[in-house]
Amino acid sequence: LRTASCAYKAITSRSFGIGDTFGKKEKVEEDRFMREQEKKFFEQKKAEMDEKMHATELAAFEASVAPAMAEAENALSKTGDKISVAGLEAIAKWKLGL
């Protein structure tokens, strides 16, 4: 009788041990999935923020460089010289110290 009860305890504790193991594995998988989802979410938010920052920086850059480009083009047109838009932009950046 004692042997049977010891065997029963071993079997029941063993099944709980397996259940715990599966439960822990499920928890690990759930945690991994949540970390991946959070990572994707934060990457998406960062991309959106970078896009907004790029747009505002580009607008600020254009606002500061455009007048310098117009001034350089005006000065060159008085002497009859022609320059490409990329060249005008380079001169404007140089003049502004960018």
Stockholm file with secondary structure:
# STOCKHOLM 1.0

chainA/1-98         LRTASCAYKAITSRSFGIGDTFGKKEKVEEDRFMREQEKKFFEQKKAEMDEKMHATELAAFEASVAPAMAEAENALSKTGDKISVAGLEAIAKWKLGL
#=GR chainA/1-98 SS CHHHHHHHHHHHHHHHHHHHHHHHHHHHHHHHHHHHHHHHHHHHHHHHHHHHHHHHHHHHHHHHHHHHHHHHHHHHHHHTCCCCHHHHHHHHHHHHTC
#=GC SS_cons        CHHHHHHHHHHHHHHHHHHHHHHHHHHHHHHHHHHHHHHHHHHHHHHHHHHHHHHHHHHHHHHHHHHHHHHHHHHHHHHTCCCCHHHHHHHHHHHHTC
//
